[in-house]
Protein backbone atom coordinates (compact mmCIF):
# COMPACT_ATOMS: atom_id res chain seq x y z
CA UNK A 1 0.00 0.00 0.00
CA UNK A 2 1.57 3.26 -1.08
CA UNK A 3 -0.83 5.67 0.63
CA UNK A 4 -1.58 4.94 4.32
CA UNK A 5 -4.58 7.33 4.33
CA UNK A 6 -7.90 5.53 3.82
CA UNK A 7 -10.17 8.54 4.18
CA UNK A 8 -9.53 12.22 3.66
CA UNK A 9 -9.81 14.14 6.94
CA UNK A 10 -13.12 15.96 7.33
CA UNK A 11 -11.28 18.96 8.78
CA UNK A 12 -8.02 19.94 10.42
CA UNK A 13 -7.67 20.45 14.15
CA UNK A 14 -5.29 22.63 16.11
CA UNK A 15 -3.20 21.39 19.02
CA UNK A 16 -5.47 23.40 21.35
CA UNK A 17 -8.60 21.74 19.97
CA UNK A 18 -7.04 18.28 20.38
CA UNK A 19 -6.11 19.14 23.97
CA UNK A 20 -9.68 20.23 24.71
CA UNK A 21 -11.21 17.16 23.04
CA UNK A 22 -8.94 14.75 24.93
CA UNK A 23 -8.91 16.51 28.29
CA UNK A 24 -5.18 17.12 27.93
CA UNK A 25 -3.07 20.11 28.95
CA UNK A 26 -0.67 21.87 26.59
CA UNK A 27 2.80 22.24 28.08
CA UNK A 28 3.13 25.54 26.18
CA UNK A 29 -0.20 27.28 25.51
CA UNK A 30 1.57 29.40 22.90
CA UNK A 31 1.44 26.36 20.62
CA UNK A 32 -2.34 26.01 20.73
CA UNK A 33 -2.79 27.25 17.13
CA UNK A 34 -0.46 24.68 15.55
CA UNK A 35 -2.35 22.78 12.83
CA UNK A 36 -2.53 18.98 13.05
CA UNK A 37 -2.65 17.45 9.57
CA UNK A 38 -1.89 13.78 10.26
CA UNK A 39 -1.50 11.08 12.88
CA UNK A 40 1.77 9.19 13.17
CA UNK A 41 3.39 6.58 15.39
CA UNK A 42 6.21 7.68 17.67
CA UNK A 43 8.70 5.71 15.56
CA UNK A 44 7.93 7.86 12.50
CA UNK A 45 6.59 11.23 13.62
CA UNK A 46 6.14 13.98 11.08
CA UNK A 47 6.29 17.77 10.81
CA UNK A 48 2.50 18.27 10.98
CA UNK A 49 1.57 15.10 12.84
CA UNK A 50 -0.04 14.35 16.16
CA UNK A 51 2.03 11.61 17.75
CA UNK A 52 0.93 9.40 20.66
CA UNK A 53 3.72 8.34 23.04
CA UNK A 54 3.11 5.81 25.79
CA UNK A 55 5.54 3.53 27.57
CA UNK A 56 9.20 3.90 28.45
CA UNK A 57 10.45 2.58 25.11
CA UNK A 58 8.60 5.23 23.11
CA UNK A 59 9.35 7.99 25.64
CA UNK A 60 13.03 7.53 24.78
CA UNK A 61 12.18 8.74 21.26
CA UNK A 62 10.84 12.10 22.48
CA UNK A 63 14.06 14.18 22.42
CA UNK A 64 14.48 13.54 18.67
CA UNK A 65 10.79 13.28 17.74
CA UNK A 66 9.47 15.43 14.90
CA UNK A 67 5.82 16.29 15.47
CA UNK A 68 3.36 19.16 15.51
CA UNK A 69 2.09 17.87 18.87
CA UNK A 70 2.64 14.89 21.15
CA UNK A 71 -0.08 13.25 23.23
CA UNK A 72 1.63 11.62 26.20
CA UNK A 73 1.37 11.01 29.96
CA UNK A 74 2.39 14.00 32.08
CA UNK A 75 5.56 12.29 33.31
CA UNK A 76 6.90 12.16 29.72
CA UNK A 77 6.08 15.78 28.82
CA UNK A 78 9.41 17.14 30.06
CA UNK A 79 11.35 14.88 27.69
CA UNK A 80 10.16 16.62 24.53
PyMOL Python script that loads the backbone (N, CA, C, O; Angstrom):
from pymol import cmd

cmd.read_pdbstr("""\
ATOM      1  N   UNK A   1       0.851  -1.164   0.000  1.00  0.00           N
ATOM      2  CA  UNK A   1       0.000   0.000   0.000  1.00  0.00           C
ATOM      3  C   UNK A   1       0.903   1.235   0.000  1.00  0.00           C
ATOM      4  O   UNK A   1       1.747   1.398   0.881  1.00  0.00           O
ATOM      5  N   UNK A   2       0.719   2.085  -0.980  1.00  0.00           N
ATOM      6  CA  UNK A   2       1.574   3.260  -1.081  1.00  0.00           C
ATOM      7  C   UNK A   2       1.062   4.453  -0.298  1.00  0.00           C
ATOM      8  O   UNK A   2       1.851   5.301   0.119  1.00  0.00           O
ATOM      9  N   UNK A   3      -0.249   4.537  -0.089  1.00  0.00           N
ATOM     10  CA  UNK A   3      -0.828   5.671   0.635  1.00  0.00           C
ATOM     11  C   UNK A   3      -1.532   5.159   1.886  1.00  0.00           C
ATOM     12  O   UNK A   3      -2.556   4.485   1.777  1.00  0.00           O
ATOM     13  N   UNK A   4      -0.999   5.469   3.087  1.00  0.00           N
ATOM     14  CA  UNK A   4      -1.584   4.941   4.316  1.00  0.00           C
ATOM     15  C   UNK A   4      -2.871   5.641   4.754  1.00  0.00           C
ATOM     16  O   UNK A   4      -3.417   5.307   5.805  1.00  0.00           O
ATOM     17  N   UNK A   5      -3.367   6.600   3.972  1.00  0.00           N
ATOM     18  CA  UNK A   5      -4.584   7.325   4.332  1.00  0.00           C
ATOM     19  C   UNK A   5      -5.770   6.690   3.626  1.00  0.00           C
ATOM     20  O   UNK A   5      -5.824   6.669   2.396  1.00  0.00           O
ATOM     21  N   UNK A   6      -6.723   6.170   4.398  1.00  0.00           N
ATOM     22  CA  UNK A   6      -7.896   5.525   3.816  1.00  0.00           C
ATOM     23  C   UNK A   6      -8.995   6.530   3.509  1.00  0.00           C
ATOM     24  O   UNK A   6      -9.701   6.393   2.510  1.00  0.00           O
ATOM     25  N   UNK A   7      -9.142   7.528   4.352  1.00  0.00           N
ATOM     26  CA  UNK A   7     -10.174   8.545   4.181  1.00  0.00           C
ATOM     27  C   UNK A   7      -9.543   9.920   4.321  1.00  0.00           C
ATOM     28  O   UNK A   7      -8.656  10.128   5.149  1.00  0.00           O
ATOM     29  N   UNK A   8     -10.002  10.838   3.519  1.00  0.00           N
ATOM     30  CA  UNK A   8      -9.530  12.216   3.657  1.00  0.00           C
ATOM     31  C   UNK A   8     -10.090  12.790   4.956  1.00  0.00           C
ATOM     32  O   UNK A   8     -11.250  12.539   5.284  1.00  0.00           O
ATOM     33  N   UNK A   9      -9.296  13.552   5.697  1.00  0.00           N
ATOM     34  CA  UNK A   9      -9.809  14.143   6.938  1.00  0.00           C
ATOM     35  C   UNK A   9     -10.977  15.079   6.643  1.00  0.00           C
ATOM     36  O   UNK A   9     -10.982  15.780   5.632  1.00  0.00           O
ATOM     37  N   UNK A  10     -11.960  15.084   7.532  1.00  0.00           N
ATOM     38  CA  UNK A  10     -13.119  15.958   7.333  1.00  0.00           C
ATOM     39  C   UNK A  10     -12.755  17.413   7.615  1.00  0.00           C
ATOM     40  O   UNK A  10     -13.340  18.329   7.035  1.00  0.00           O
ATOM     41  N   UNK A  11     -11.797  17.620   8.499  1.00  0.00           N
ATOM     42  CA  UNK A  11     -11.282  18.961   8.780  1.00  0.00           C
ATOM     43  C   UNK A  11      -9.995  18.834   9.576  1.00  0.00           C
ATOM     44  O   UNK A  11      -9.695  17.777  10.130  1.00  0.00           O
ATOM     45  N   UNK A  12      -9.246  19.915   9.626  1.00  0.00           N
ATOM     46  CA  UNK A  12      -8.020  19.937  10.420  1.00  0.00           C
ATOM     47  C   UNK A  12      -8.335  20.448  11.817  1.00  0.00           C
ATOM     48  O   UNK A  12      -9.270  21.223  12.019  1.00  0.00           O
ATOM     49  N   UNK A  13      -7.545  20.001  12.763  1.00  0.00           N
ATOM     50  CA  UNK A  13      -7.669  20.445  14.147  1.00  0.00           C
ATOM     51  C   UNK A  13      -6.386  21.148  14.546  1.00  0.00           C
ATOM     52  O   UNK A  13      -5.328  20.908  13.963  1.00  0.00           O
ATOM     53  N   UNK A  14      -6.483  22.009  15.533  1.00  0.00           N
ATOM     54  CA  UNK A  14      -5.291  22.629  16.111  1.00  0.00           C
ATOM     55  C   UNK A  14      -4.882  21.830  17.346  1.00  0.00           C
ATOM     56  O   UNK A  14      -5.658  21.026  17.862  1.00  0.00           O
ATOM     57  N   UNK A  15      -3.671  22.059  17.807  1.00  0.00           N
ATOM     58  CA  UNK A  15      -3.204  21.391  19.024  1.00  0.00           C
ATOM     59  C   UNK A  15      -4.104  21.741  20.203  1.00  0.00           C
ATOM     60  O   UNK A  15      -4.379  20.885  21.044  1.00  0.00           O
ATOM     61  N   UNK A  16      -4.564  22.983  20.274  1.00  0.00           N
ATOM     62  CA  UNK A  16      -5.466  23.398  21.353  1.00  0.00           C
ATOM     63  C   UNK A  16      -6.793  22.665  21.308  1.00  0.00           C
ATOM     64  O   UNK A  16      -7.323  22.275  22.348  1.00  0.00           O
ATOM     65  N   UNK A  17      -7.338  22.472  20.105  1.00  0.00           N
ATOM     66  CA  UNK A  17      -8.598  21.737  19.974  1.00  0.00           C
ATOM     67  C   UNK A  17      -8.423  20.277  20.383  1.00  0.00           C
ATOM     68  O   UNK A  17      -9.290  19.712  21.051  1.00  0.00           O
ATOM     69  N   UNK A  18      -7.313  19.668  19.989  1.00  0.00           N
ATOM     70  CA  UNK A  18      -7.045  18.278  20.380  1.00  0.00           C
ATOM     71  C   UNK A  18      -6.920  18.183  21.896  1.00  0.00           C
ATOM     72  O   UNK A  18      -7.445  17.247  22.500  1.00  0.00           O
ATOM     73  N   UNK A  19      -6.240  19.129  22.510  1.00  0.00           N
ATOM     74  CA  UNK A  19      -6.106  19.136  23.972  1.00  0.00           C
ATOM     75  C   UNK A  19      -7.475  19.225  24.634  1.00  0.00           C
ATOM     76  O   UNK A  19      -7.748  18.498  25.590  1.00  0.00           O
ATOM     77  N   UNK A  20      -8.335  20.104  24.141  1.00  0.00           N
ATOM     78  CA  UNK A  20      -9.684  20.230  24.711  1.00  0.00           C
ATOM     79  C   UNK A  20     -10.505  18.965  24.517  1.00  0.00           C
ATOM     80  O   UNK A  20     -11.203  18.533  25.435  1.00  0.00           O
ATOM     81  N   UNK A  21     -10.430  18.368  23.334  1.00  0.00           N
ATOM     82  CA  UNK A  21     -11.209  17.162  23.044  1.00  0.00           C
ATOM     83  C   UNK A  21     -10.764  15.960  23.870  1.00  0.00           C
ATOM     84  O   UNK A  21     -11.577  15.099  24.206  1.00  0.00           O
ATOM     85  N   UNK A  22      -9.473  15.902  24.198  1.00  0.00           N
ATOM     86  CA  UNK A  22      -8.937  14.749  24.926  1.00  0.00           C
ATOM     87  C   UNK A  22      -8.792  14.986  26.424  1.00  0.00           C
ATOM     88  O   UNK A  22      -8.422  14.075  27.165  1.00  0.00           O
ATOM     89  N   UNK A  23      -9.080  16.205  26.871  1.00  0.00           N
ATOM     90  CA  UNK A  23      -8.908  16.513  28.291  1.00  0.00           C
ATOM     91  C   UNK A  23      -7.449  16.644  28.674  1.00  0.00           C
ATOM     92  O   UNK A  23      -7.085  16.445  29.833  1.00  0.00           O
ATOM     93  N   UNK A  24      -6.617  16.976  27.706  1.00  0.00           N
ATOM     94  CA  UNK A  24      -5.176  17.119  27.931  1.00  0.00           C
ATOM     95  C   UNK A  24      -4.822  18.567  28.247  1.00  0.00           C
ATOM     96  O   UNK A  24      -5.652  19.468  28.124  1.00  0.00           O
ATOM     97  N   UNK A  25      -3.581  18.768  28.653  1.00  0.00           N
ATOM     98  CA  UNK A  25      -3.073  20.107  28.949  1.00  0.00           C
ATOM     99  C   UNK A  25      -1.866  20.353  28.053  1.00  0.00           C
ATOM    100  O   UNK A  25      -0.973  19.511  27.965  1.00  0.00           O
ATOM    101  N   UNK A  26      -1.838  21.503  27.391  1.00  0.00           N
ATOM    102  CA  UNK A  26      -0.675  21.866  26.587  1.00  0.00           C
ATOM    103  C   UNK A  26       0.448  22.321  27.508  1.00  0.00           C
ATOM    104  O   UNK A  26       0.222  23.128  28.410  1.00  0.00           O
ATOM    105  N   UNK A  27       1.652  21.813  27.290  1.00  0.00           N
ATOM    106  CA  UNK A  27       2.802  22.239  28.080  1.00  0.00           C
ATOM    107  C   UNK A  27       3.087  23.714  27.810  1.00  0.00           C
ATOM    108  O   UNK A  27       3.452  24.455  28.723  1.00  0.00           O
ATOM    109  N   UNK A  28       2.920  24.139  26.562  1.00  0.00           N
ATOM    110  CA  UNK A  28       3.129  25.537  26.175  1.00  0.00           C
ATOM    111  C   UNK A  28       1.878  26.020  25.447  1.00  0.00           C
ATOM    112  O   UNK A  28       1.660  25.661  24.290  1.00  0.00           O
ATOM    113  N   UNK A  29       1.063  26.819  26.104  1.00  0.00           N
ATOM    114  CA  UNK A  29      -0.195  27.280  25.508  1.00  0.00           C
ATOM    115  C   UNK A  29       0.032  28.153  24.275  1.00  0.00           C
ATOM    116  O   UNK A  29      -0.899  28.385  23.505  1.00  0.00           O
ATOM    117  N   UNK A  30       1.234  28.631  24.085  1.00  0.00           N
ATOM    118  CA  UNK A  30       1.571  29.397  22.896  1.00  0.00           C
ATOM    119  C   UNK A  30       1.543  28.573  21.623  1.00  0.00           C
ATOM    120  O   UNK A  30       1.566  29.122  20.521  1.00  0.00           O
ATOM    121  N   UNK A  31       1.492  27.252  21.773  1.00  0.00           N
ATOM    122  CA  UNK A  31       1.443  26.359  20.616  1.00  0.00           C
ATOM    123  C   UNK A  31       0.030  25.886  20.295  1.00  0.00           C
ATOM    124  O   UNK A  31      -0.143  24.968  19.493  1.00  0.00           O
ATOM    125  N   UNK A  32      -0.964  26.487  20.895  1.00  0.00           N
ATOM    126  CA  UNK A  32      -2.341  26.006  20.726  1.00  0.00           C
ATOM    127  C   UNK A  32      -2.871  26.150  19.304  1.00  0.00           C
ATOM    128  O   UNK A  32      -3.806  25.441  18.931  1.00  0.00           O
ATOM    129  N   UNK A  33      -2.303  27.043  18.502  1.00  0.00           N
ATOM    130  CA  UNK A  33      -2.787  27.251  17.135  1.00  0.00           C
ATOM    131  C   UNK A  33      -2.075  26.400  16.088  1.00  0.00           C
ATOM    132  O   UNK A  33      -2.356  26.531  14.897  1.00  0.00           O
ATOM    133  N   UNK A  34      -1.166  25.539  16.506  1.00  0.00           N
ATOM    134  CA  UNK A  34      -0.462  24.682  15.547  1.00  0.00           C
ATOM    135  C   UNK A  34      -1.462  23.724  14.908  1.00  0.00           C
ATOM    136  O   UNK A  34      -2.256  23.088  15.602  1.00  0.00           O
ATOM    137  N   UNK A  35      -1.418  23.626  13.582  1.00  0.00           N
ATOM    138  CA  UNK A  35      -2.347  22.780  12.834  1.00  0.00           C
ATOM    139  C   UNK A  35      -1.874  21.328  12.820  1.00  0.00           C
ATOM    140  O   UNK A  35      -0.706  21.044  12.555  1.00  0.00           O
ATOM    141  N   UNK A  36      -2.798  20.419  13.109  1.00  0.00           N
ATOM    142  CA  UNK A  36      -2.534  18.982  13.050  1.00  0.00           C
ATOM    143  C   UNK A  36      -3.086  18.485  11.720  1.00  0.00           C
ATOM    144  O   UNK A  36      -4.276  18.636  11.447  1.00  0.00           O
ATOM    145  N   UNK A  37      -2.227  17.894  10.892  1.00  0.00           N
ATOM    146  CA  UNK A  37      -2.647  17.451   9.569  1.00  0.00           C
ATOM    147  C   UNK A  37      -2.605  15.945   9.403  1.00  0.00           C
ATOM    148  O   UNK A  37      -3.091  15.421   8.401  1.00  0.00           O
ATOM    149  N   UNK A  38      -2.025  15.231  10.381  1.00  0.00           N
ATOM    150  CA  UNK A  38      -1.893  13.779  10.256  1.00  0.00           C
ATOM    151  C   UNK A  38      -1.697  13.164  11.634  1.00  0.00           C
ATOM    152  O   UNK A  38      -1.427  13.863  12.611  1.00  0.00           O
ATOM    153  N   UNK A  39      -1.837  11.861  11.693  1.00  0.00           N
ATOM    154  CA  UNK A  39      -1.502  11.076  12.882  1.00  0.00           C
ATOM    155  C   UNK A  39      -0.309  10.215  12.515  1.00  0.00           C
ATOM    156  O   UNK A  39      -0.207   9.748  11.380  1.00  0.00           O
ATOM    157  N   UNK A  40       0.597   9.998  13.461  1.00  0.00           N
ATOM    158  CA  UNK A  40       1.773   9.191  13.168  1.00  0.00           C
ATOM    159  C   UNK A  40       2.231   8.462  14.420  1.00  0.00           C
ATOM    160  O   UNK A  40       2.051   8.956  15.534  1.00  0.00           O
ATOM    161  N   UNK A  41       2.829   7.278  14.238  1.00  0.00           N
ATOM    162  CA  UNK A  41       3.390   6.576  15.391  1.00  0.00           C
ATOM    163  C   UNK A  41       4.661   7.280  15.868  1.00  0.00           C
ATOM    164  O   UNK A  41       5.291   8.019  15.112  1.00  0.00           O
ATOM    165  N   UNK A  42       5.022   7.049  17.096  1.00  0.00           N
ATOM    166  CA  UNK A  42       6.214   7.681  17.671  1.00  0.00           C
ATOM    167  C   UNK A  42       7.471   7.320  16.888  1.00  0.00           C
ATOM    168  O   UNK A  42       8.399   8.125  16.813  1.00  0.00           O
ATOM    169  N   UNK A  43       7.516   6.143  16.311  1.00  0.00           N
ATOM    170  CA  UNK A  43       8.699   5.713  15.565  1.00  0.00           C
ATOM    171  C   UNK A  43       8.897   6.490  14.271  1.00  0.00           C
ATOM    172  O   UNK A  43      10.004   6.518  13.733  1.00  0.00           O
ATOM    173  N   UNK A  44       7.831   7.126  13.758  1.00  0.00           N
ATOM    174  CA  UNK A  44       7.933   7.858  12.497  1.00  0.00           C
ATOM    175  C   UNK A  44       7.790   9.364  12.667  1.00  0.00           C
ATOM    176  O   UNK A  44       8.569  10.124  12.090  1.00  0.00           O
ATOM    177  N   UNK A  45       6.826   9.800  13.434  1.00  0.00           N
ATOM    178  CA  UNK A  45       6.595  11.230  13.616  1.00  0.00           C
ATOM    179  C   UNK A  45       6.266  11.915  12.306  1.00  0.00           C
ATOM    180  O   UNK A  45       5.885  11.264  11.334  1.00  0.00           O
ATOM    181  N   UNK A  46       6.412  13.209  12.283  1.00  0.00           N
ATOM    182  CA  UNK A  46       6.144  13.979  11.081  1.00  0.00           C
ATOM    183  C   UNK A  46       5.934  15.438  11.437  1.00  0.00           C
ATOM    184  O   UNK A  46       5.405  15.750  12.503  1.00  0.00           O
ATOM    185  N   UNK A  47       6.344  16.328  10.554  1.00  0.00           N
ATOM    186  CA  UNK A  47       6.287  17.770  10.810  1.00  0.00           C
ATOM    187  C   UNK A  47       4.920  18.263  11.270  1.00  0.00           C
ATOM    188  O   UNK A  47       4.844  19.082  12.186  1.00  0.00           O
ATOM    189  N   UNK A  48       3.851  17.789  10.666  1.00  0.00           N
ATOM    190  CA  UNK A  48       2.500  18.271  10.976  1.00  0.00           C
ATOM    191  C   UNK A  48       1.646  17.207  11.654  1.00  0.00           C
ATOM    192  O   UNK A  48       0.418  17.264  11.598  1.00  0.00           O
ATOM    193  N   UNK A  49       2.288  16.248  12.287  1.00  0.00           N
ATOM    194  CA  UNK A  49       1.573  15.100  12.839  1.00  0.00           C
ATOM    195  C   UNK A  49       1.329  15.205  14.343  1.00  0.00           C
ATOM    196  O   UNK A  49       2.103  15.805  15.089  1.00  0.00           O
ATOM    197  N   UNK A  50       0.229  14.600  14.747  1.00  0.00           N
ATOM    198  CA  UNK A  50      -0.040  14.354  16.161  1.00  0.00           C
ATOM    199  C   UNK A  50       0.503  12.965  16.444  1.00  0.00           C
ATOM    200  O   UNK A  50       0.125  11.998  15.783  1.00  0.00           O
ATOM    201  N   UNK A  51       1.382  12.867  17.415  1.00  0.00           N
ATOM    202  CA  UNK A  51       2.028  11.606  17.750  1.00  0.00           C
ATOM    203  C   UNK A  51       1.630  11.206  19.161  1.00  0.00           C
ATOM    204  O   UNK A  51       1.638  12.034  20.072  1.00  0.00           O
ATOM    205  N   UNK A  52       1.279   9.928  19.346  1.00  0.00           N
ATOM    206  CA  UNK A  52       0.935   9.396  20.661  1.00  0.00           C
ATOM    207  C   UNK A  52       2.143   8.649  21.203  1.00  0.00           C
ATOM    208  O   UNK A  52       2.676   7.763  20.534  1.00  0.00           O
ATOM    209  N   UNK A  53       2.575   8.996  22.399  1.00  0.00           N
ATOM    210  CA  UNK A  53       3.717   8.342  23.038  1.00  0.00           C
ATOM    211  C   UNK A  53       3.263   7.774  24.372  1.00  0.00           C
ATOM    212  O   UNK A  53       2.761   8.499  25.231  1.00  0.00           O
ATOM    213  N   UNK A  54       3.444   6.473  24.535  1.00  0.00           N
ATOM    214  CA  UNK A  54       3.113   5.809  25.789  1.00  0.00           C
ATOM    215  C   UNK A  54       4.150   4.721  26.031  1.00  0.00           C
ATOM    216  O   UNK A  54       4.557   4.037  25.091  1.00  0.00           O
ATOM    217  N   UNK A  55       4.567   4.559  27.229  1.00  0.00           N
ATOM    218  CA  UNK A  55       5.538   3.530  27.571  1.00  0.00           C
ATOM    219  C   UNK A  55       6.963   4.058  27.530  1.00  0.00           C
ATOM    220  O   UNK A  55       7.274   4.997  26.797  1.00  0.00           O
ATOM    221  N   UNK A  56       7.821   3.439  28.327  1.00  0.00           N
ATOM    222  CA  UNK A  56       9.203   3.900  28.453  1.00  0.00           C
ATOM    223  C   UNK A  56       9.976   3.799  27.141  1.00  0.00           C
ATOM    224  O   UNK A  56      10.795   4.665  26.834  1.00  0.00           O
ATOM    225  N   UNK A  57       9.720   2.750  26.371  1.00  0.00           N
ATOM    226  CA  UNK A  57      10.449   2.581  25.112  1.00  0.00           C
ATOM    227  C   UNK A  57      10.186   3.761  24.176  1.00  0.00           C
ATOM    228  O   UNK A  57      11.122   4.331  23.617  1.00  0.00           O
ATOM    229  N   UNK A  58       8.930   4.122  24.006  1.00  0.00           N
ATOM    230  CA  UNK A  58       8.602   5.234  23.113  1.00  0.00           C
ATOM    231  C   UNK A  58       8.971   6.586  23.713  1.00  0.00           C
ATOM    232  O   UNK A  58       9.256   7.527  22.972  1.00  0.00           O
ATOM    233  N   UNK A  59       8.971   6.701  25.036  1.00  0.00           N
ATOM    234  CA  UNK A  59       9.347   7.988  25.641  1.00  0.00           C
ATOM    235  C   UNK A  59      10.807   8.316  25.354  1.00  0.00           C
ATOM    236  O   UNK A  59      11.185   9.487  25.341  1.00  0.00           O
ATOM    237  N   UNK A  60      11.626   7.301  25.126  1.00  0.00           N
ATOM    238  CA  UNK A  60      13.032   7.527  24.784  1.00  0.00           C
ATOM    239  C   UNK A  60      13.178   8.201  23.422  1.00  0.00           C
ATOM    240  O   UNK A  60      14.217   8.795  23.135  1.00  0.00           O
ATOM    241  N   UNK A  61      12.147   8.112  22.582  1.00  0.00           N
ATOM    242  CA  UNK A  61      12.177   8.743  21.259  1.00  0.00           C
ATOM    243  C   UNK A  61      11.880  10.242  21.316  1.00  0.00           C
ATOM    244  O   UNK A  61      12.151  10.957  20.351  1.00  0.00           O
ATOM    245  N   UNK A  62      11.336  10.721  22.415  1.00  0.00           N
ATOM    246  CA  UNK A  62      10.836  12.096  22.481  1.00  0.00           C
ATOM    247  C   UNK A  62      11.879  13.187  22.212  1.00  0.00           C
ATOM    248  O   UNK A  62      11.542  14.161  21.539  1.00  0.00           O
ATOM    249  N   UNK A  63      13.112  13.088  22.690  1.00  0.00           N
ATOM    250  CA  UNK A  63      14.055  14.182  22.418  1.00  0.00           C
ATOM    251  C   UNK A  63      14.318  14.421  20.928  1.00  0.00           C
ATOM    252  O   UNK A  63      14.630  15.544  20.533  1.00  0.00           O
ATOM    253  N   UNK A  64      14.198  13.390  20.104  1.00  0.00           N
ATOM    254  CA  UNK A  64      14.475  13.544  18.673  1.00  0.00           C
ATOM    255  C   UNK A  64      13.211  13.461  17.817  1.00  0.00           C
ATOM    256  O   UNK A  64      13.297  13.412  16.590  1.00  0.00           O
ATOM    257  N   UNK A  65      12.062  13.444  18.443  1.00  0.00           N
ATOM    258  CA  UNK A  65      10.789  13.277  17.740  1.00  0.00           C
ATOM    259  C   UNK A  65      10.410  14.524  16.959  1.00  0.00           C
ATOM    260  O   UNK A  65      10.475  15.636  17.482  1.00  0.00           O
ATOM    261  N   UNK A  66      10.012  14.335  15.703  1.00  0.00           N
ATOM    262  CA  UNK A  66       9.469  15.434  14.899  1.00  0.00           C
ATOM    263  C   UNK A  66       7.960  15.304  14.935  1.00  0.00           C
ATOM    264  O   UNK A  66       7.417  14.268  14.552  1.00  0.00           O
ATOM    265  N   UNK A  67       7.280  16.333  15.387  1.00  0.00           N
ATOM    266  CA  UNK A  67       5.820  16.294  15.469  1.00  0.00           C
ATOM    267  C   UNK A  67       5.281  17.701  15.660  1.00  0.00           C
ATOM    268  O   UNK A  67       5.967  18.581  16.181  1.00  0.00           O
ATOM    269  N   UNK A  68       4.044  17.898  15.231  1.00  0.00           N
ATOM    270  CA  UNK A  68       3.360  19.162  15.511  1.00  0.00           C
ATOM    271  C   UNK A  68       2.935  19.180  16.969  1.00  0.00           C
ATOM    272  O   UNK A  68       2.978  20.220  17.627  1.00  0.00           O
ATOM    273  N   UNK A  69       2.517  18.007  17.476  1.00  0.00           N
ATOM    274  CA  UNK A  69       2.087  17.868  18.868  1.00  0.00           C
ATOM    275  C   UNK A  69       2.272  16.420  19.294  1.00  0.00           C
ATOM    276  O   UNK A  69       2.242  15.505  18.471  1.00  0.00           O
ATOM    277  N   UNK A  70       2.464  16.229  20.586  1.00  0.00           N
ATOM    278  CA  UNK A  70       2.636  14.892  21.149  1.00  0.00           C
ATOM    279  C   UNK A  70       1.608  14.708  22.249  1.00  0.00           C
ATOM    280  O   UNK A  70       1.485  15.545  23.142  1.00  0.00           O
ATOM    281  N   UNK A  71       0.874  13.617  22.182  1.00  0.00           N
ATOM    282  CA  UNK A  71      -0.076  13.253  23.228  1.00  0.00           C
ATOM    283  C   UNK A  71       0.617  12.196  24.077  1.00  0.00           C
ATOM    284  O   UNK A  71       0.922  11.105  23.596  1.00  0.00           O
ATOM    285  N   UNK A  72       0.867  12.528  25.352  1.00  0.00           N
ATOM    286  CA  UNK A  72       1.627  11.619  26.203  1.00  0.00           C
ATOM    287  C   UNK A  72       1.233  11.807  27.660  1.00  0.00           C
ATOM    288  O   UNK A  72       0.616  12.812  28.013  1.00  0.00           O
ATOM    289  N   UNK A  73       1.593  10.831  28.522  1.00  0.00           N
ATOM    290  CA  UNK A  73       1.370  11.007  29.956  1.00  0.00           C
ATOM    291  C   UNK A  73       2.197  12.188  30.476  1.00  0.00           C
ATOM    292  O   UNK A  73       3.249  12.508  29.923  1.00  0.00           O
ATOM    293  N   UNK A  74       1.721  12.818  31.526  1.00  0.00           N
ATOM    294  CA  UNK A  74       2.385  14.004  32.082  1.00  0.00           C
ATOM    295  C   UNK A  74       3.849  13.750  32.432  1.00  0.00           C
ATOM    296  O   UNK A  74       4.682  14.643  32.273  1.00  0.00           O
ATOM    297  N   UNK A  75       4.174  12.553  32.903  1.00  0.00           N
ATOM    298  CA  UNK A  75       5.561  12.291  33.310  1.00  0.00           C
ATOM    299  C   UNK A  75       6.534  12.264  32.131  1.00  0.00           C
ATOM    300  O   UNK A  75       7.745  12.354  32.337  1.00  0.00           O
ATOM    301  N   UNK A  76       6.029  12.142  30.896  1.00  0.00           N
ATOM    302  CA  UNK A  76       6.895  12.157  29.720  1.00  0.00           C
ATOM    303  C   UNK A  76       7.009  13.550  29.104  1.00  0.00           C
ATOM    304  O   UNK A  76       7.889  13.779  28.275  1.00  0.00           O
ATOM    305  N   UNK A  77       6.154  14.468  29.484  1.00  0.00           N
ATOM    306  CA  UNK A  77       6.076  15.776  28.823  1.00  0.00           C
ATOM    307  C   UNK A  77       7.390  16.551  28.884  1.00  0.00           C
ATOM    308  O   UNK A  77       7.702  17.284  27.945  1.00  0.00           O
ATOM    309  N   UNK A  78       8.149  16.417  29.931  1.00  0.00           N
ATOM    310  CA  UNK A  78       9.408  17.137  30.059  1.00  0.00           C
ATOM    311  C   UNK A  78      10.516  16.614  29.175  1.00  0.00           C
ATOM    312  O   UNK A  78      11.564  17.250  29.063  1.00  0.00           O
ATOM    313  N   UNK A  79      10.310  15.461  28.540  1.00  0.00           N
ATOM    314  CA  UNK A  79      11.347  14.876  27.690  1.00  0.00           C
ATOM    315  C   UNK A  79      11.324  15.416  26.267  1.00  0.00           C
ATOM    316  O   UNK A  79      12.250  15.163  25.496  1.00  0.00           O
ATOM    317  N   UNK A  80      10.293  16.144  25.916  1.00  0.00           N
ATOM    318  CA  UNK A  80      10.160  16.619  24.525  1.00  0.00           C
ATOM    319  C   UNK A  80      11.158  17.711  24.219  1.00  0.00           C
ATOM    320  O   UNK A  80      11.187  18.224  23.100  1.00  0.00           O
TER     321      UNK A  80
END
""", "prot")
cmd.dss("prot")
cmd.show_as("cartoon", "prot")
cmd.util.cbc("prot")
cmd.orient("prot")
